Amino acid sequence: MTSLPSPPFIDVAGIANFRGVGQGYVGPGLLYRSADPTRATKAGLEKMSKDLGIRVIYDLRSKPEIERLGKEWEGEAVDDPNVFQKYGITRQWIPVFAEQDYGPEQVGLRYKEYTRSGSEGFVKAYRDILLSGKDAYGIVFRHLAQEKPTPCLIHCTAGKDRTGVLVALLFLHAGAPVDVIADEYALTDLGLAEKKPEFIERLLLNPALGGNRQGVENMVSSKRENMLATLDMIRKEYGSAGEYMKKQCGLSDAEVQRVRKNIIDGALEKM
């Protein structure tokens, strides 16, 4: 197994691409991100609970996606919040794409955007995530707007796109430079290095991708230029992360301010 730089990566048994979100702009110890954690070992779950203090896991995946990947938490219901109860962790299932938005045709169209060369396809796909994910993202933002938010884990399947866009919004809201945000996003190439062959072969089986290996390899990448182009799109279409939180997610001015205060105060306390 390849050794990953720590921080930000954290070795949690059974979970790929697990890392803390910080880089001096978001308070370390408050927010974690990862790929699909459904194969976490008992030791991994105990580490999340006891060592990292995680109290909420936000799952951004869709039901058809979860069912296709196999049993969910040893056969528990897809929306069961009590899966981790004995570890003191609550799971919230907050899919970015509703079940009807995850049919073969919709997924095929979305996949094709990712396989295009250059950043345009990723920007279109991430615009779709921003529009479809506003309710899911709003739940996470409101958690972070509490007086004393508890540490949480955010994940999708790879911990790259739906998770990456949400984390980018938080970094942007905290005032991080775009280069810092793009570099944090690109860390996923390291975090998923050992999983990429598996992802590529599985995706090539999807008829919508037509055996396009080069396109699929582009799809599973986390190139910093794709995030830079996405941040430019967010600025042009929403003005700021705070405006997105208010106009798309329905947060109040006070909630938006508290999100920023909580993530920045956490960063300052650790400096």
C-alpha positions as CSV (number, residue, x, y, z in Angstrom):
1,M,0.0,0.0,0.0
2,T,1.3,3.4,-1.0
3,S,1.9,5.8,2.0
4,L,-0.1,9.0,1.7
5,P,1.0,12.3,3.2
6,S,-0.5,12.9,6.7
7,P,-1.9,15.4,7.2
8,P,-4.2,15.7,5.4
9,F,-4.7,12.0,4.7
10,I,-5.8,9.8,7.6
11,D,-5.5,6.0,7.6
12,V,-9.0,4.7,8.4
13,A,-9.2,1.0,7.8
14,G,-11.5,0.1,4.9
15,I,-12.0,3.7,3.6
16,A,-10.2,5.2,0.6
17,N,-9.4,8.9,0.1
18,F,-10.1,9.8,3.8
19,R,-8.7,13.1,4.8
20,G,-9.2,16.1,7.0
21,V,-10.3,19.4,5.5
22,G,-8.2,22.3,6.7
23,Q,-5.1,23.8,4.9
24,G,-5.3,26.7,7.4
25,Y,-8.7,28.0,6.1
26,V,-11.2,25.5,7.5
27,G,-10.8,24.4,11.0
28,P,-9.1,20.9,11.2
29,G,-11.0,18.4,13.2
30,L,-14.4,19.8,12.1
31,L,-14.8,18.4,8.6
32,Y,-13.6,15.2,7.0
33,R,-14.1,13.8,3.5
34,S,-13.8,10.4,1.9
35,A,-14.8,7.9,-0.7
36,D,-17.6,5.3,0.0
37,P,-17.1,4.1,3.6
38,T,-19.4,1.1,3.4
39,R,-16.5,-1.3,3.8
40,A,-15.0,0.4,6.9
41,T,-13.8,-2.2,9.4
42,K,-14.7,-2.2,13.0
43,A,-11.3,-0.6,13.8
44,G,-12.0,2.1,11.2
45,L,-15.4,2.9,12.6
46,E,-14.0,3.1,16.1
47,K,-11.2,5.4,14.9
48,M,-13.8,7.7,13.4
49,S,-15.8,7.8,16.6
50,K,-13.1,7.8,19.3
51,D,-10.1,9.4,17.7
52,L,-11.7,11.8,15.3
53,G,-14.8,12.5,17.2
54,I,-17.1,12.2,14.2
55,R,-20.7,12.4,15.2
56,V,-22.5,12.7,11.8
57,I,-21.8,11.0,8.4
58,Y,-23.4,12.7,5.4
59,D,-24.0,10.3,2.5
60,L,-24.5,12.1,-0.8
61,R,-25.0,9.0,-2.9
62,S,-28.3,8.0,-4.7
63,K,-30.2,4.9,-3.9
64,P,-29.7,3.2,-7.3
65,E,-26.0,3.9,-7.0
66,I,-25.8,2.4,-3.5
67,E,-27.8,-0.7,-4.5
68,R,-25.6,-1.3,-7.6
69,L,-22.4,-1.2,-5.4
70,G,-23.6,-3.9,-3.1
71,K,-25.1,-4.3,0.4
72,E,-25.2,-1.1,2.4
73,W,-23.8,-1.4,5.9
74,E,-24.4,-5.2,6.1
75,G,-27.9,-5.0,4.6
76,E,-29.2,-2.1,6.6
77,A,-31.8,0.2,4.9
78,V,-30.4,2.8,2.6
79,D,-31.8,5.6,4.7
80,D,-31.3,4.1,8.2
81,P,-29.9,6.8,10.5
82,N,-29.0,4.3,13.2
83,V,-26.4,2.2,11.3
84,F,-23.6,3.6,13.5
85,Q,-25.6,4.1,16.7
86,K,-23.3,1.9,18.7
87,Y,-20.3,4.1,17.7
88,G,-22.1,7.3,18.7
89,I,-22.4,8.4,15.0
90,T,-25.6,9.3,13.2
91,R,-25.8,8.7,9.4
92,Q,-27.8,11.2,7.3
93,W,-28.6,10.1,3.7
94,I,-28.8,13.3,1.7
95,P,-28.6,12.3,-2.0
96,V,-27.5,15.0,-4.4
97,F,-29.4,13.3,-7.3
98,A,-32.8,12.0,-6.6
99,E,-33.7,8.5,-7.7
100,Q,-35.4,9.7,-10.9
101,D,-32.3,11.7,-11.8
102,Y,-30.2,8.6,-11.7
103,G,-31.7,6.5,-14.5
104,P,-29.5,5.1,-17.3
105,E,-30.1,8.0,-19.7
106,Q,-29.4,10.7,-17.2
107,V,-26.3,9.0,-15.9
108,G,-25.1,8.4,-19.4
109,L,-25.4,12.1,-20.3
110,R,-23.7,13.1,-17.1
111,Y,-20.9,10.6,-17.6
112,K,-20.2,11.9,-21.1
113,E,-19.6,15.4,-19.8
114,Y,-16.8,14.1,-17.6
115,T,-15.2,12.2,-20.4
116,R,-14.7,15.2,-22.6
117,S,-11.2,16.7,-22.9
118,G,-10.5,20.0,-21.2
119,S,-12.5,21.5,-18.3
120,E,-15.7,22.4,-20.1
121,G,-17.3,19.0,-19.4
122,F,-16.4,19.1,-15.7
123,V,-17.8,22.6,-15.3
124,K,-21.1,21.5,-16.9
125,A,-21.2,18.4,-14.6
126,Y,-20.4,20.5,-11.5
127,R,-23.0,23.1,-12.5
128,D,-25.5,20.2,-12.5
129,I,-24.3,19.1,-9.0
130,L,-24.7,22.7,-7.7
131,L,-28.3,22.8,-8.9
132,S,-29.3,19.3,-7.9
133,G,-27.4,19.3,-4.6
134,K,-28.8,22.5,-3.1
135,D,-31.1,20.8,-0.6
136,A,-28.4,18.2,0.4
137,Y,-25.7,20.9,0.7
138,G,-28.1,23.0,2.7
139,I,-28.3,20.3,5.4
140,V,-24.6,20.2,5.8
141,F,-24.3,24.0,5.8
142,R,-27.0,24.2,8.5
143,H,-25.1,21.7,10.6
144,L,-22.0,23.9,10.3
145,A,-24.1,26.9,11.2
146,Q,-25.0,25.5,14.7
147,E,-23.6,27.2,17.8
148,K,-21.2,24.3,18.3
149,P,-21.2,22.0,15.3
150,T,-19.8,18.5,15.9
151,P,-17.2,16.9,13.6
152,C,-18.7,15.3,10.5
153,L,-17.7,13.2,7.5
154,I,-19.0,13.9,4.0
155,H,-18.8,11.3,1.3
156,C,-20.1,10.2,-2.1
157,T,-18.7,7.2,-4.0
158,A,-15.2,8.4,-4.8
159,G,-15.2,11.4,-2.6
160,K,-14.3,13.5,-5.6
161,D,-17.1,15.3,-7.4
162,R,-20.2,15.8,-5.2
163,T,-18.0,15.9,-2.1
164,G,-15.4,18.0,-3.9
165,V,-17.8,20.7,-5.0
166,L,-19.2,21.0,-1.4
167,V,-15.8,21.3,0.1
168,A,-14.8,23.8,-2.5
169,L,-17.7,26.0,-1.5
170,L,-16.7,25.9,2.1
171,F,-13.1,26.8,1.3
172,L,-14.3,29.7,-0.9
173,H,-16.6,30.9,1.9
174,A,-13.7,30.9,4.3
175,G,-11.7,33.1,2.0
176,A,-9.2,30.6,0.7
177,P,-7.3,31.6,-2.6
178,V,-8.5,29.7,-5.6
179,D,-5.1,28.0,-6.0
180,V,-5.4,26.5,-2.5
181,I,-8.9,25.2,-3.3
182,A,-7.7,23.7,-6.5
183,D,-4.7,22.0,-4.8
184,E,-7.0,20.5,-2.1
185,Y,-9.3,19.1,-4.8
186,A,-6.4,17.6,-6.7
187,L,-5.3,15.6,-3.6
188,T,-8.0,13.1,-4.6
189,D,-5.7,11.9,-7.4
190,L,-3.4,10.7,-4.6
191,G,-6.2,9.5,-2.4
192,L,-7.8,7.3,-5.1
193,A,-4.5,6.2,-6.8
194,E,-5.0,2.5,-5.7
195,K,-8.7,2.5,-6.5
196,K,-8.5,4.1,-10.0
197,P,-7.9,0.8,-12.0
198,E,-10.9,-0.7,-10.3
199,F,-13.0,2.4,-11.1
200,I,-11.9,2.5,-14.7
201,E,-12.6,-1.1,-15.4
202,R,-16.1,-0.8,-13.8
203,L,-16.9,2.3,-15.7
204,L,-15.8,0.8,-19.0
205,L,-18.6,-1.7,-18.6
206,N,-21.2,1.0,-18.8
207,P,-22.7,1.1,-22.3
208,A,-23.1,4.9,-22.1
209,L,-19.3,5.3,-22.2
210,G,-18.8,3.1,-25.3
211,G,-15.4,1.7,-24.1
212,N,-13.9,5.1,-24.2
213,R,-10.8,4.4,-22.0
214,Q,-9.2,7.8,-22.5
215,G,-12.4,9.5,-21.6
216,V,-12.9,7.3,-18.5
217,E,-9.4,8.1,-17.3
218,N,-10.2,11.8,-17.6
219,M,-13.4,11.2,-15.8
220,V,-11.7,9.7,-12.7
221,S,-9.1,12.4,-12.6
222,S,-9.0,15.4,-10.3
223,K,-7.1,18.0,-12.3
224,R,-6.7,21.3,-10.6
225,E,-7.6,23.2,-13.8
226,N,-11.1,21.6,-13.6
227,M,-11.7,23.1,-10.2
228,L,-10.2,26.5,-11.2
229,A,-12.7,26.6,-14.1
230,T,-15.5,25.6,-11.7
231,L,-14.7,28.3,-9.2
232,D,-14.8,30.8,-12.1
233,M,-18.2,29.5,-13.0
234,I,-19.4,29.8,-9.4
235,R,-18.2,33.4,-9.2
236,K,-19.9,34.4,-12.5
237,E,-23.2,32.6,-11.8
238,Y,-23.6,32.9,-8.0
239,G,-21.3,35.8,-7.1
240,S,-19.9,34.0,-4.0
241,A,-20.3,30.8,-1.9
242,G,-22.3,32.8,0.6
243,E,-24.8,33.9,-2.1
244,Y,-25.2,30.3,-3.2
245,M,-25.9,29.3,0.4
246,K,-28.6,32.0,0.7
247,K,-30.3,31.9,-2.8
248,Q,-30.0,28.2,-3.6
249,C,-29.9,26.5,-0.1
250,G,-32.2,29.0,1.7
251,L,-29.9,29.9,4.5
252,S,-30.4,33.2,6.3
253,D,-27.8,35.9,6.5
254,A,-27.1,34.9,10.1
255,E,-26.7,31.2,9.2
256,V,-24.3,32.1,6.4
257,Q,-22.2,34.3,8.8
258,R,-22.2,31.5,11.4
259,V,-20.9,28.9,8.9
260,R,-18.0,31.2,8.1
261,K,-17.3,32.1,11.7
262,N,-17.3,28.4,12.8
263,I,-15.0,27.2,10.0
264,I,-12.6,30.1,10.3
265,D,-12.5,30.1,14.1
266,G,-11.7,26.4,14.1
267,A,-8.7,27.1,11.8
268,L,-7.5,30.0,13.9
269,E,-7.7,28.0,17.1
270,K,-5.3,25.4,15.6
271,M,-2.7,27.9,14.3
